[in-house]
Amino acid sequence: MADPRRGNKALRLDADLIGVAAEASAPLDRDERPEAELAGWIAALPSAEKNALLLQVVRGHGAQVRAELMRRFRGPGKAAGDGRRTAGELLDAAEARRVERERLAEKRRVQEREEQERAAAIAREKRLDELASQQERAWLEVNTMIDTRKPGEYDAAVLLLKDLQALATREGSGDVFGKRLVELRRQHLRKPSLIERFDRAGLTPA
């Protein structure tokens, strides 16, 4: 009975399947036995048969004749041990190859994401270090940006407030930041778009 896991895979030649097939394939004329043994085996063929095979070569069927001769030279037991795999084995190997490829790709994505997060964290710490010496100026900038009543400036004010909040947490002055945030929200309570941005950013009274 057909394996239901495979579905239409048998009809689809994807890169993984081609890859494992190439790994499993061996040249048609490869054989570990000495050249003299092959020459002796050919010499022992009946003359009529050799003449018929030569005629096929002259007619342009050299590749087929070569493949047939090598198959017969190897013998019936050679196919089972020559490293070739069935269609089902190739499909299973292709699936394993795909899973491993996707696992490695996901690992790379995780590593890249972690590197980006580390870089962002380092950049933010540097930004907070610079902000630490000019906090009052930053609060003035926040008010200036809010007074423009422009959405883009609202967004910039929120980002700056988030940095001020992170700096307050780092310095242990969260209470001071919280009081100033409450007052800022009170001053701009009639700006629903701004207050909504505050709420989404977590800039809410403790």
C-alpha positions as CSV (number, residue, x, y, z in Angstrom):
1,M,0.0,0.0,0.0
2,A,1.3,3.5,-0.8
3,D,2.8,5.5,2.0
4,P,0.2,8.3,2.8
5,R,3.0,10.5,4.2
6,R,4.5,11.0,0.8
7,G,1.4,12.4,-1.0
8,N,2.6,13.9,-4.3
9,K,6.3,14.0,-3.3
10,A,7.1,11.2,-5.7
11,L,6.2,13.5,-8.6
12,R,8.1,16.6,-7.3
13,L,11.8,16.9,-8.0
14,D,12.9,19.5,-5.5
15,A,16.5,20.6,-4.7
16,D,16.7,18.2,-1.7
17,L,15.6,15.2,-3.7
18,I,18.0,16.0,-6.5
19,G,20.8,16.5,-4.0
20,V,20.4,13.1,-2.3
21,A,19.9,11.4,-5.7
22,A,23.2,12.9,-6.9
23,E,24.9,11.7,-3.7
24,A,23.6,8.2,-4.2
25,S,24.4,7.9,-7.9
26,A,27.6,6.3,-9.1
27,P,29.1,6.5,-12.6
28,L,27.8,3.7,-14.8
29,D,31.3,2.4,-15.6
30,R,32.7,2.4,-12.1
31,D,33.7,-1.0,-10.8
32,E,36.3,-2.0,-8.3
33,R,37.5,-5.1,-10.2
34,P,40.7,-5.0,-12.3
35,E,40.6,-3.8,-15.9
36,A,42.0,-7.1,-17.1
37,E,39.0,-8.9,-15.6
38,L,36.6,-6.6,-17.6
39,A,38.7,-7.2,-20.8
40,G,38.6,-10.9,-20.3
41,W,34.9,-10.9,-19.7
42,I,34.3,-9.0,-23.0
43,A,36.7,-11.3,-24.9
44,A,34.6,-14.3,-23.7
45,L,31.4,-13.0,-25.2
46,P,30.1,-14.8,-28.2
47,S,31.3,-13.3,-31.5
48,A,27.7,-13.0,-32.8
49,E,26.7,-11.1,-29.7
50,K,29.7,-8.8,-29.9
51,N,29.0,-8.1,-33.6
52,A,25.4,-7.2,-32.7
53,L,26.5,-4.9,-29.9
54,L,29.0,-3.1,-32.2
55,L,26.2,-2.6,-34.7
56,Q,24.2,-0.9,-32.0
57,V,27.1,1.4,-31.2
58,V,27.5,2.3,-34.9
59,R,23.8,3.2,-35.0
60,G,24.3,5.7,-32.2
61,H,23.3,3.6,-29.2
62,G,26.7,3.5,-27.6
63,A,25.6,4.8,-24.2
64,Q,22.9,2.1,-23.9
65,V,25.3,-0.6,-24.9
66,R,27.8,0.5,-22.4
67,A,25.3,0.6,-19.6
68,E,24.0,-2.8,-20.5
69,L,27.5,-4.3,-20.6
70,M,28.4,-2.9,-17.3
71,R,25.2,-4.1,-15.7
72,R,25.8,-7.6,-17.0
73,F,29.5,-7.5,-16.0
74,R,28.6,-6.5,-12.4
75,G,26.1,-9.4,-12.2
76,P,22.7,-9.7,-10.6
77,G,23.9,-9.3,-7.1
78,K,25.8,-6.1,-7.7
79,A,22.8,-3.8,-7.8
80,A,21.9,-4.5,-4.1
81,G,25.3,-3.4,-2.9
82,D,26.3,-0.6,-5.2
83,G,24.9,2.2,-3.0
84,R,21.8,2.8,-5.0
85,R,18.5,3.5,-3.1
86,T,14.9,2.9,-3.9
87,A,12.5,5.8,-4.7
88,G,11.1,5.6,-1.1
89,E,14.5,5.7,0.4
90,L,15.4,8.7,-1.7
91,L,12.2,10.5,-0.6
92,D,12.9,9.8,3.0
93,A,16.5,11.0,2.6
94,A,15.3,14.1,0.8
95,E,12.9,14.8,3.7
96,A,15.7,14.3,6.3
97,R,17.9,16.7,4.2
98,R,15.1,19.3,4.1
99,V,14.5,19.1,7.9
100,E,18.2,19.5,8.6
101,R,18.5,22.4,6.1
102,E,15.6,24.2,7.7
103,R,17.0,23.5,11.2
104,L,20.3,25.1,10.2
105,A,18.5,28.0,8.6
106,E,16.4,28.6,11.8
107,K,19.6,28.4,13.9
108,R,21.2,31.1,11.7
109,R,18.0,33.2,12.0
110,V,18.1,32.9,15.8
111,Q,21.8,33.8,15.9
112,E,21.2,36.8,13.7
113,R,18.3,37.9,15.8
114,E,20.3,37.5,19.0
115,E,23.2,39.5,17.5
116,Q,20.7,42.3,16.4
117,E,19.2,42.3,19.9
118,R,22.7,42.5,21.5
119,A,23.6,45.4,19.2
120,A,20.4,47.2,20.0
121,A,20.9,46.8,23.7
122,I,24.5,48.1,23.4
123,A,23.2,51.1,21.4
124,R,20.5,51.8,23.9
125,E,22.9,51.7,26.8
126,K,25.1,54.2,25.0
127,R,22.1,56.4,24.3
128,L,21.1,56.3,28.0
129,D,24.6,57.2,29.1
130,E,24.4,60.3,26.9
131,L,20.9,61.0,28.1
132,A,21.9,60.8,31.8
133,S,23.7,64.2,31.7
134,Q,20.9,66.0,29.9
135,Q,17.6,64.8,31.4
136,E,16.0,68.2,31.9
137,R,16.8,69.2,28.3
138,A,15.1,65.9,27.2
139,W,11.9,66.7,29.2
140,L,11.8,70.1,27.5
141,E,12.2,68.5,24.1
142,V,9.3,66.2,24.9
143,N,7.1,69.1,25.6
144,T,8.2,70.9,22.5
145,M,7.4,67.9,20.3
146,I,4.0,67.5,21.9
147,D,3.2,71.2,21.4
148,T,3.5,70.7,17.6
149,R,0.4,68.4,17.6
150,K,2.0,66.5,14.8
151,P,1.7,62.6,14.8
152,G,5.3,62.1,13.9
153,E,6.4,64.4,16.7
154,Y,4.1,62.6,19.1
155,D,5.9,59.3,18.2
156,A,9.3,60.9,18.7
157,A,8.2,62.2,22.1
158,V,7.0,58.7,23.1
159,L,10.4,57.2,22.2
160,L,12.3,59.8,24.2
161,L,10.0,59.2,27.2
162,K,10.7,55.5,26.9
163,D,14.4,56.2,27.1
164,L,13.8,58.5,30.1
165,Q,11.8,55.8,31.8
166,A,14.5,53.2,31.1
167,L,17.1,55.6,32.5
168,A,15.0,56.2,35.6
169,T,14.7,52.4,36.2
170,R,18.5,52.0,35.8
171,E,19.2,54.8,38.2
172,G,16.5,53.8,40.7
173,S,14.6,57.0,40.3
174,G,11.3,55.5,39.0
175,D,9.2,57.5,41.5
176,V,10.5,60.8,40.2
177,F,9.8,59.8,36.6
178,G,6.3,58.5,37.5
179,K,5.3,61.8,39.1
180,R,6.6,63.8,36.0
181,L,4.7,61.4,33.7
182,V,1.5,61.9,35.7
183,E,1.8,65.6,35.4
184,L,2.6,65.4,31.7
185,R,-0.5,63.3,31.0
186,R,-2.6,65.7,33.0
187,Q,-1.4,68.7,31.0
188,H,-2.2,67.0,27.7
189,L,-5.3,65.1,28.7
190,R,-7.3,66.6,25.9
191,K,-5.0,65.2,23.3
192,P,-6.6,61.7,22.9
193,S,-4.2,60.7,20.1
194,L,-1.2,61.4,22.3
195,I,-2.7,59.7,25.4
196,E,-3.4,56.6,23.3
197,R,0.2,56.5,22.2
198,F,1.3,56.8,25.9
199,D,-1.0,53.9,26.8
200,R,0.3,51.7,24.0
201,A,3.9,52.4,25.0
202,G,3.2,51.5,28.6
203,L,3.7,55.1,29.7
204,T,0.9,54.9,32.3
205,P,0.8,55.9,36.0
206,A,2.1,53.1,38.3
